[in-house]
Amino acid sequence: MRRVIGYVFLLVGAFALVAAAVAGFWGRDAAATVPLNVNTTTVLDGTASGALAKSDTPVPVKYTRTTEAAPKESTDDVVVFVEAGCIMIQEGDTPPCARAEDDDRVVTTTERAYAMDRKTSEVVEDQAKYVGEDRAVEGMTGLAGKFPFETERHDYEYWDDTLGTTVIATYVDDVDVKGVKTYQFEVSASEDDASLSAGDDGVKDTEDDIRGTYEATQTIYVEPTTGSYIDQSATQKMVTSTGMVLIDADMSYSDETVSNNAEDAKGNIAQLNLIGVWIPVVGLVAGLIFLLIGLWLVLRGRKPNGGSHAAADDKTLVDA
């Protein structure tokens, strides 16, 4: 019986070692994948002025952005995101968003869809294949929405919607935000003759566009393990070629958004560490312990060699 129990311990120990090896070499990499059930709301508070804000002086505004994954359009390797953004002047009981023709507190509304590599977090090349020709942004590359898993302390190419090209997200420093270690990145974009908005034809990047100067900055605090945004502040200024200020905005994540992002990041880090660190370590230790116990039980359960023959020989001598 002791030998049977020993073999059971050996089997369990071997299984634990295999599980530890799988988790160590494959588990964390498999877990470090953008999920297909993302559905988040991000809120930025700040001020805006200009023609779109309907004020020559800064007025309080709130920018609400929803980001939702589209599982049906996504694949095992690529996730499709649909983002909708809305800047609203804060007067009275202001809804998160509305139609411009129904509410004059609307500053801007935006919508975009893009396909992202679930491992690298980079925008994939063939956008139309995933989001359709009507929604695909031509030439979209770089990062959009999040940074890579295991973000490093170096510069990244970052997509700018207005310019229709990538700009550089420059690593600046390590910063603690709400108890979460983050990497601070600075993004700066400017253009003297940019396409600021579609003209009367409703199609951007044509001769009918409203053109002028464009200046924008972003300060992004990225949690490096997951590549997720924890905090962000941004400025944007657009002035038409005729000298009219379309918008001059300065906004940053609301306190609630920052707190929610920090808590989500802590939970995701813990999950990745469980799969990539703790399961391999515990599995290795437990596996070795079970193997040693099993080996000891098997060896202890064996009868001494020649024991039965010695007894038979003794009986023969006595009978003689």
C-alpha positions as CSV (number, residue, x, y, z in Angstrom):
1,M,0.0,0.0,0.0
2,R,2.9,2.3,0.8
3,R,4.3,1.8,-2.6
4,V,1.0,2.6,-4.3
5,I,0.7,5.9,-2.4
6,G,4.3,6.6,-3.3
7,Y,3.5,6.2,-7.0
8,V,0.5,8.5,-6.6
9,F,2.8,11.2,-5.1
10,L,5.3,10.7,-7.9
11,L,2.5,11.2,-10.5
12,V,1.2,14.3,-8.8
13,G,4.7,15.7,-8.5
14,A,5.4,15.1,-12.2
15,F,2.2,16.8,-13.1
16,A,3.0,19.8,-10.9
17,L,6.4,20.2,-12.5
18,V,4.8,20.1,-16.0
19,A,2.2,22.6,-15.0
20,A,4.9,24.9,-13.6
21,A,6.9,24.6,-16.8
22,V,3.9,25.4,-19.0
23,A,2.9,28.4,-16.9
24,G,6.5,29.7,-16.8
25,F,7.2,29.4,-20.5
26,W,3.8,29.9,-22.0
27,G,1.2,31.0,-19.5
28,R,2.2,34.6,-19.0
29,D,2.7,35.2,-22.7
30,A,-0.7,33.8,-23.4
31,A,-2.3,36.0,-20.6
32,A,-0.5,39.1,-21.9
33,T,-3.1,39.5,-24.7
34,V,-5.6,42.3,-25.2
35,P,-9.0,40.8,-24.2
36,L,-12.1,40.8,-26.5
37,N,-14.5,42.0,-23.8
38,V,-13.2,45.6,-23.3
39,N,-15.9,48.2,-22.6
40,T,-14.6,51.3,-20.8
41,T,-15.5,54.9,-20.3
42,T,-12.9,57.5,-19.8
43,V,-13.7,61.1,-18.6
44,L,-11.5,64.2,-18.9
45,D,-12.2,67.5,-17.3
46,G,-10.9,70.9,-18.4
47,T,-11.6,74.0,-20.3
48,A,-12.0,75.1,-23.9
49,S,-12.5,78.2,-25.9
50,G,-12.9,79.1,-29.6
51,A,-15.6,78.9,-32.2
52,L,-16.5,75.2,-31.4
53,A,-16.7,76.1,-27.7
54,K,-18.8,79.1,-28.6
55,S,-16.7,81.3,-26.3
56,D,-13.7,83.6,-26.6
57,T,-12.7,82.8,-23.0
58,P,-12.2,79.3,-21.5
59,V,-15.4,77.5,-20.3
60,P,-15.6,74.3,-18.3
61,V,-15.9,71.2,-20.5
62,K,-16.0,67.4,-20.0
63,Y,-14.7,64.9,-22.6
64,T,-16.3,61.5,-22.4
65,R,-14.9,58.7,-24.5
66,T,-16.2,55.1,-24.7
67,T,-14.0,52.3,-26.0
68,E,-15.6,49.0,-26.8
69,A,-14.2,45.9,-28.4
70,A,-16.1,44.3,-31.3
71,P,-15.7,40.5,-30.9
72,K,-17.4,39.6,-34.1
73,E,-14.9,41.6,-36.2
74,S,-11.9,40.5,-34.0
75,T,-9.8,37.4,-34.4
76,D,-7.5,35.4,-32.2
77,D,-4.6,37.8,-33.1
78,V,-6.4,41.1,-33.8
79,V,-8.9,43.0,-31.7
80,V,-11.2,45.7,-33.3
81,F,-12.0,48.7,-31.1
82,V,-14.8,51.3,-31.7
83,E,-14.3,54.6,-29.9
84,A,-16.8,57.4,-29.5
85,G,-15.8,60.8,-28.0
86,C,-17.8,63.8,-27.0
87,I,-16.8,67.2,-25.5
88,M,-19.6,69.0,-23.8
89,I,-19.8,72.5,-22.2
90,Q,-20.7,72.0,-18.6
91,E,-23.9,74.1,-18.0
92,G,-26.6,72.8,-15.7
93,D,-27.5,69.2,-16.0
94,T,-25.2,68.3,-18.9
95,P,-25.5,64.8,-20.5
96,P,-22.2,62.9,-21.3
97,C,-23.0,63.4,-25.0
98,A,-25.7,64.6,-27.4
99,R,-26.3,65.4,-31.1
100,A,-24.9,68.8,-32.1
101,E,-28.2,69.7,-33.8
102,D,-30.1,69.0,-30.6
103,D,-27.8,70.6,-27.9
104,D,-25.7,73.7,-28.4
105,R,-23.5,72.6,-25.5
106,V,-21.8,70.1,-27.8
107,V,-18.2,71.2,-28.7
108,T,-17.1,68.2,-30.8
109,T,-18.1,64.6,-31.4
110,T,-15.7,62.0,-32.8
111,E,-15.8,58.3,-33.7
112,R,-13.2,56.0,-35.0
113,A,-12.7,52.2,-35.4
114,Y,-9.3,50.6,-35.6
115,A,-7.8,47.1,-35.5
116,M,-4.9,46.4,-33.0
117,D,-2.5,43.5,-32.7
118,R,-3.5,41.7,-29.4
119,K,0.1,41.0,-28.5
120,T,2.1,44.1,-29.5
121,S,-0.8,46.6,-29.1
122,E,0.3,48.1,-32.5
123,V,-2.3,49.1,-35.1
124,V,-2.3,46.4,-37.9
125,E,-1.7,47.3,-41.5
126,D,-4.8,46.1,-43.3
127,Q,-7.4,48.2,-41.4
128,A,-10.1,47.8,-44.0
129,K,-10.0,44.0,-43.6
130,Y,-11.2,44.3,-40.1
131,V,-13.2,47.6,-39.8
132,G,-14.5,47.9,-43.3
133,E,-13.6,50.3,-46.1
134,D,-16.0,53.0,-44.9
135,R,-14.4,53.2,-41.4
136,A,-10.8,52.4,-42.1
137,V,-8.2,55.2,-41.5
138,E,-5.7,55.1,-44.4
139,G,-2.1,54.7,-43.4
140,M,-2.9,54.2,-39.7
141,T,0.2,52.8,-37.9
142,G,1.9,52.9,-34.5
143,L,0.2,52.9,-31.1
144,A,-3.4,54.0,-30.6
145,G,-5.3,53.4,-27.3
146,K,-2.7,51.6,-25.3
147,F,1.0,50.9,-25.0
148,P,2.6,47.3,-25.4
149,F,2.6,44.8,-22.6
150,E,6.0,45.2,-20.9
151,T,6.4,48.8,-22.1
152,E,10.0,49.8,-22.1
153,R,11.8,53.1,-21.3
154,H,12.2,54.3,-24.8
155,D,10.3,56.3,-27.5
156,Y,7.4,54.9,-29.4
157,E,5.5,55.9,-32.5
158,Y,2.1,57.3,-31.6
159,W,-0.8,57.9,-34.0
160,D,-2.2,61.4,-34.4
161,D,-5.7,61.5,-35.9
162,T,-5.6,65.1,-37.0
163,L,-2.3,64.9,-38.8
164,G,-3.0,61.4,-40.1
165,T,0.5,60.2,-39.2
166,T,2.6,59.1,-36.3
167,V,4.4,61.4,-33.9
168,I,6.9,60.5,-31.2
169,A,5.9,59.5,-27.7
170,T,9.1,60.4,-25.7
171,Y,9.9,58.6,-22.5
172,V,10.5,61.1,-19.7
173,D,10.6,59.5,-16.2
174,D,9.2,56.9,-13.8
175,V,6.3,58.3,-11.8
176,D,4.1,56.9,-9.1
177,V,0.4,57.5,-9.7
178,K,-2.1,56.3,-7.0
179,G,0.4,53.7,-5.8
180,V,1.1,52.4,-9.4
181,K,4.5,52.7,-11.0
182,T,4.1,54.3,-14.4
183,Y,6.3,55.5,-17.2
184,Q,5.7,59.1,-18.2
185,F,5.6,59.8,-21.9
186,E,5.4,63.2,-23.6
187,V,3.8,63.6,-27.1
188,S,4.0,66.8,-29.1
189,A,2.5,67.5,-32.5
190,S,2.4,70.6,-34.6
191,E,1.7,71.5,-38.2
192,D,1.3,74.9,-39.9
193,D,-0.9,73.7,-42.7
194,A,-2.9,70.9,-41.3
195,S,-6.3,69.6,-42.4
196,L,-8.3,70.6,-39.3
197,S,-11.8,69.4,-40.4
198,A,-13.7,68.2,-43.4
199,G,-15.2,70.9,-45.6
200,D,-18.7,71.1,-47.0
201,D,-18.3,67.8,-48.8
202,G,-17.9,66.0,-45.4
203,V,-14.8,64.2,-46.6
204,K,-11.5,64.9,-44.9
205,D,-8.2,65.3,-46.7
206,T,-9.7,66.9,-49.8
207,E,-9.3,70.4,-51.3
208,D,-12.5,71.4,-49.5
209,D,-10.9,70.9,-46.1
210,I,-10.7,73.6,-43.4
211,R,-7.0,74.1,-43.0
212,G,-4.8,75.9,-40.6
213,T,-2.3,75.5,-37.7
214,Y,-2.5,72.6,-35.3
215,E,-0.8,72.2,-32.0
216,A,-1.3,69.4,-29.5
217,T,0.5,67.9,-26.5
218,Q,-0.2,64.9,-24.3
219,T,1.3,63.7,-21.1
220,I,0.6,60.0,-20.7
221,Y,1.3,57.9,-17.6
222,V,1.6,54.2,-18.6
223,E,1.6,51.2,-16.4
224,P,4.4,49.2,-18.0
225,T,3.4,45.6,-17.2
226,T,0.0,46.0,-19.0
227,G,0.7,49.0,-21.1
228,S,-2.5,50.6,-19.9
229,Y,-3.1,54.3,-19.4
230,I,-3.3,55.4,-15.7
231,D,-3.4,59.2,-16.2
232,Q,-3.3,61.6,-19.0
233,S,-3.5,65.3,-19.7
234,A,-3.8,67.0,-23.1
235,T,-3.9,70.3,-24.9
236,Q,-5.1,71.1,-28.4
237,K,-5.3,74.3,-30.4
238,M,-6.6,74.7,-33.9
239,V,-6.5,78.0,-35.8
240,T,-7.8,78.3,-39.3
241,S,-5.9,79.9,-42.1
242,T,-8.2,83.0,-41.7
243,G,-7.1,83.4,-38.1
244,M,-10.2,82.0,-36.4
245,V,-9.6,79.9,-33.3
246,L,-11.6,76.7,-33.7
247,I,-10.7,75.3,-30.4
248,D,-8.1,75.9,-27.6
249,A,-8.6,73.1,-25.0
250,D,-6.8,71.9,-21.9
251,M,-8.0,68.7,-20.3
252,S,-6.9,65.8,-18.0
253,Y,-8.3,62.6,-16.7
254,S,-10.9,63.0,-13.9
255,D,-9.9,61.8,-10.4
256,E,-12.5,59.0,-10.7
257,T,-11.0,57.8,-14.0
258,V,-7.4,57.8,-12.6
259,S,-8.5,55.9,-9.5
260,N,-10.4,53.3,-11.6
261,N,-7.5,52.9,-14.0
262,A,-5.1,52.4,-11.0
263,E,-7.3,49.7,-9.4
264,D,-7.8,47.9,-12.8
265,A,-4.1,47.9,-13.4
266,K,-3.3,46.5,-9.9
267,G,-5.8,43.7,-10.6
268,N,-4.4,42.9,-14.0
269,I,-0.8,42.9,-12.7
270,A,-1.7,40.5,-10.0
271,Q,-3.4,38.2,-12.5
272,L,-0.3,38.2,-14.8
273,N,2.0,37.6,-11.8
274,L,-0.1,34.7,-10.6
275,I,0.1,33.0,-14.0
276,G,3.7,34.0,-14.9
277,V,5.4,33.9,-11.5
278,W,3.5,32.3,-8.6
279,I,2.1,29.3,-10.4
280,P,5.5,28.3,-11.8
281,V,7.3,28.9,-8.4
282,V,4.6,27.1,-6.3
283,G,4.3,24.3,-8.9
284,L,8.1,23.8,-8.9
285,V,8.4,23.6,-5.1
286,A,5.3,21.5,-4.7
287,G,6.4,19.2,-7.5
288,L,9.8,18.6,-6.0
289,I,8.3,17.9,-2.6
290,F,5.8,15.4,-4.0
291,L,8.5,13.7,-6.0
292,L,10.8,13.3,-2.9
293,I,7.9,12.0,-0.7
294,G,6.8,9.6,-3.5
295,L,10.4,8.3,-4.0
296,W,10.8,7.8,-0.3
297,L,7.5,5.9,0.0
298,V,8.3,3.7,-3.0
299,L,11.8,2.8,-1.6
300,R,10.5,2.2,1.9
301,G,7.7,0.0,0.5
302,R,10.2,-2.5,-1.0
303,K,10.9,-5.8,0.8
304,P,14.6,-6.7,1.5
305,N,16.2,-8.6,-1.4
306,G,16.4,-12.4,-0.8
307,G,14.2,-12.3,2.4
308,S,11.8,-15.0,1.2
309,H,14.6,-17.3,0.0
310,A,16.4,-17.1,3.3
311,A,13.3,-18.2,5.2
312,A,12.8,-21.2,2.9
313,D,16.5,-22.2,3.3
314,D,16.1,-22.1,7.1
315,K,13.1,-24.4,7.0
316,T,15.0,-26.9,4.8
317,L,17.8,-27.1,7.2
318,V,15.5,-27.7,10.2
319,D,13.7,-30.5,8.4
320,A,16.9,-32.2,7.6
